Amino acid sequence: MTGDSTISAVSFEVIRNRLVAIAEEMRIALQSVSGSPTVTEASDFFTGLFLPDGSVVSMGFQVSFQAPVSGTVIRHINGKPSLKVRDGDMFIGNDPYIGALHQNDVQMMGPIYAGEQIIAWAGVQAHQTDVGGMDFASWCPRAKNVYQEGIRIPCVKLIDRGELREDVLEMITTASRLPDALGLDIRAFIATINVARDRVSALVSRYGADTIAQAMRRMIESSEARTRARLTELPDGEFGACDFLEHDGHSNVLYKIDVKLTKRGDRMTLDYSGSSTQAPGFVNATRAGLMGGACGSVLTTLGWDIQWNQGILNTAEVIAPDGLICTAQFPAPVGSATVEAIWVVANATMLVLNKLLAASSKYRHRTQTISDGCMATFNLGGINQFGEPFGLHLMDPLAAGSGAWATKDGIDAGGPITSPVSAIADVERNEQVSPLFYLHRRLAPDTAGAGKFRGGLSAEIALTLGGITRAEALVMTHGAEVPNTMGLGGGWPGSTVRQSFGRGAVKDGRPVPQGKWESFGPKPGLMEMTNCDVFAVTWQGGGGWGDPLEREPDAVVQDLAAGRISDKVARDIYGVMTESGRADATATAAQRKALRAKRIGEPVSDRKKFTQGETIGSISESLLIVRDGNGTHVATKAGYILCTGSTRWRAGAVAATFDSLPSEYRITLHEKLSATAYYCPASGTLLSVDVHERGTRPPDDVVLDVGSL
């Protein structure tokens, strides 16, 4: 351990575990008081403890995006003497241009005193279904600036030395179409901060303020030391990744989040300078959102067995100029930031970090492809059967597929890893709190990204109204024309989102054939829904790992028998032929040979283009770094040399570019996107699948420092 040695190792461990437990007790308090399924069922919230300077010390395993954002709010409070922080105070805010992800994410901070000094801060945040604005749910596709997106609370004192300022609370809640729900959650925040104060104060009484302060600093130092040690074990170099989102609410423009990771020794830099400029619509994120998406991804991807706190975040420097889609400048609209730009920032960041892990023989088993690449939004609001206003932010899209690992399949309906304990409510719970009725909620076949290890299947739903005749529905997503759940090592992306609306497609809760169905694009927006209509949606499956033609035939047969894949996918993507419910070995071998030949034609056999040198590293299990008497090469498993002297291997592979993909992949590409598959010229093995802007060449995404290997 580092730092002041006056605290014993035993005392440190006791205090550390207690501080971790306090974040969990804060969760229990919040969920016990809140009446929102978004909080109680889906865990769309954050709880944590912070140093006086805003450095996160301990946090729950809910929305990891919030860790750096809450610290920003604390620093904002510290920098405004006019706020006059006193014992018993609590501050509320939701301004994305100060420190929130978007306006729906209402947050509260409270100082924790030891005598006359602040020893820590407690923070809590939760998504609110409606905070005002031009459209229900405060996600306003037509918005042209942030003024149209609901109340922005800069950061105001709601509790003044223990007394609730009822006038401030009333001002906030009256801006919402659901004032009672918002007010109840704010009172839940107060209870949550009070729990943190009581528990930390008890620790201070037992161990003393200096000891608790030492323990908190040491927690951060320990996590930083472990993360830096892990980074030194990973290869040095430059890595790249990007992801896209389509439609800004006004027009179907394509936007890119681009990230360059430079890793040297125990430090890394994440540079987003290549991203698109800010949009005229509500898909933007402020810099707070960029930091949330980037840091939340670093926590979950590199810190799987390290205490989540500021120490992990200190190892990464984030670079991005102002005015990008992920650093939008005031007064740009940012209402859907969490499910648009921030979500895509997280996708791209996790993808580039996993490329770093994939290049390490020690940590490749931890590599995971992208999970749940979008949060397809469905909000429902109006007057229920009891004459009361209601609103539902449906969290079922969290049941999209998780990405495959380098050693195993992804989890069906596994959801995002940036919120590891997220969940969805039971169908009956959603039907109880809102006047809706499910026709089905189930796993969707053929949605998983194909690979040696496949991604997880996505779920799909179809629902209508129950108990009322009409309501307002807000429908929006990205990922309907962008495959956001990218695969790695030759694995394919998962399916894109499919959403449709059936007018007159149901009567008395039963489907009828005369309904008129319309397929939706990414952002149809706000619409009227009646009890004769059906909304149906299938989300994105998880990305795959490795060449699908290397998947064990028995695993394909099991998926086929379970209804996870269709006969066409088994035959045309995995190359598996069956007979009497079993894989036909001879026919499968012939089919796979034919598919490889279709990829590359006649295999290269010139022995001068092969190496039998020593393997000294790798980019993935199919791309090896080999050294022989002629230099250092990137070679395939077949020994074919793709390049020499660097790891820029793509120019040596067989490339096939697609502007559209066969139907069995269930992937729709935006008119400005293409997909390129790269194959080994000798064996036909699929090495990589890249999604990129049409007319451009995919960049070399892993440039290792070959001399250091």
Steps between C-alpha positions, in 0.01 A plus 500: 500500500607858435441824682506569875581178687332604827187305407544125539428256222219344702334832575532602137324186376222539755443864407532433126236229509277719712523787252412261219205374703379856559455546123288184507296628795440817303359284220268323742372831636439641153312195372300472823356850470474544122182393326648505150561168319793674332663505845344205679512250212751618240759656736548805278672700772831569673614518862849585621735661750755765401799682643451871571659577160248283311715189451279192517595265787228236495210437265230249424482276194213681333564768234878531476470807272414711804826454694698792351189710437397521865853605589471785251193630684687494832785701347241743363360548851851544642571768241194711585543666840154651461346157562628512863538132580402416860443188705159352418483650149402310186527625143290395201576541131458357151671746265704314233710812450612478862522131581199286407478255211163644390212680667312184598791394721419695815779485758552597863821560696547547871814583701594276792665689785743389768499786744545822303650334191348314205643148503300367203204554271213263431342494154189346348342523155205335325328533164165680519233420244404865441656834597301718260585614150307513174426124489399242758800322661722806431666326205399735225601397147391837360707703747745748350653619826522401863232750606235275342600189695370558850610670817873540559589522866850652512582384854285639779472440870189293569579416863631793701665384825255214525187690394322421173440805284145418393487792256800369306356148496167632371673700227677184378206262515252733332716496187427129462195327356547246781559721805412236757745247359778757478428629849507150649836425342644826630389402850665163437819690420479680833463169682795358307732789593386478863590130511848578367548775758394278787726213395809710427451696823491173693831401342651837590383461860664159524829555315547876484482739207870477411487120478190503278657763273817290474299189416305676224817635340665159526202335327558726203878446507456123514266490200730727302808288580323178396371655177843636408653161570244344265575755229872422513414138421314601183679571172599855409362653185220695336150361463196635324124445498188683395126464522211682337153628573242600244231771494518807722123545536478731199664301218665164449858626516774256603726596793825338608668458835869435435751408770875453485660320792871553558646274766856532628619343821246562776310782332251532220339781303152491347472752216154570351612783270397310186132495596226685311417860582197567717154436359205740466284243682471341844756219454799705626686460827684765698854441626349358818335235286825422319678451832216282623506273195878478488564449869207263548649280228848509653360394838312201364749384235829531688385494863311173517672397825612842628307727736317752281607851593703800387821298499401309186389821327832673581682267260324639191524843342203605285556737206226665293456852361181693563217487251489128426190285528650382831612847618207709381499869583213695655215524407509180293217255583619198698177342625571149370873505576500192722346273236668663201845665509600374846392143423698509175803649680484199732473257207804646324702524822427142602583382150841667500579379853410145405731523198774579753404196709478278191865580419607354836545126538455540876174693486344391171257275688353820650431646155131556435327632191241777524182442698159666464616762251201730542215585735197504269261729681127452550325743735128490565297771671153642545204450735444153640171319565472671840521851356859548621800611296745219436833457327717201424860492382517142374830342606447173311766594239755414767421140397702529180782248450838517668820457301693177463827449683814360344423170673121473524167614363331821606201499732153501347319819605811580704483878463775764528812450711520871587210434737590152628200443727234654280177305468158519340168489678272199480235533232237496774673784683500724192135414432418580863654847509402605146198435277673278249470137398775272365426271207844345542845546650746236382843432355534583131672235283785591263578825683835391650819605326646191332841372599709216632329615816170671426359805667196487723154508346289811538152495644201641314159627608158586362258702710179699488294706743294344774221674689507827304419591142792727413834636620813675374791280396853624438704265280868564418828317466828483322625168369215437257745563216827461688628170647632639829579167665826440317676167504873434530753254363283424198166499680200672342297779661165416651173588330379855459181627664168423333195694614153515352152627577176323417194723466185302575712190559330396824144477631406416859863415569528250213688546172287534186619445141357820351744728676712738294867466595763766449873447545659787689832665439720604790302800631130512417453713814182581690174341383154404616446137595159338548384171647462372143870559422808287560860610544755227424878522529805274487825639641864434417666166568853486643808497277674174410862392553701316236418344165151339500640213289713403801203455731458147632231330287338354812457852642328605178271197518410584860415856402292370212311257722433774756362736234783752547591486132325401179595228254620768257738654754634156597566418135604832344685671785631210712527247216342222705289236327275279709348157466240366745572779746877450497789660318594310185881510520565427131239742369609768750864473393397535136274797571768681700757437227260644245434809713873563545554463127220752441685743724843488331484288186815292449712495819852644483759219518829679414727396790701823470200678647496285813706497818590238757662749737456542874173648625585796725156660535157528344219735407233234539501122498493510117764773454844406632817707525784282379876561479735317265819572311317737265355723771188534709170421334128482562400152386178303508465165676576340164840674504413739217688832531265798483759772566860548617654755733172624650158375603315674216376170363182583307671576169619139482161337555220425256230766549133485409290815544120493532259791468225265613512160666305177441174476693626225730725750680197719594720807457378816326770747392448875476539637147835650600640182659671190364637184660833346401602144581870401493611143432823304515609450135627149580222353711199723453476561875299810586740737678290811561171670415506880487205738469614830349393803299419406142775578254773500764759238591483361854806625690762278661361478849780322690848648451721336759849611596660200331845583635378457858374144444 
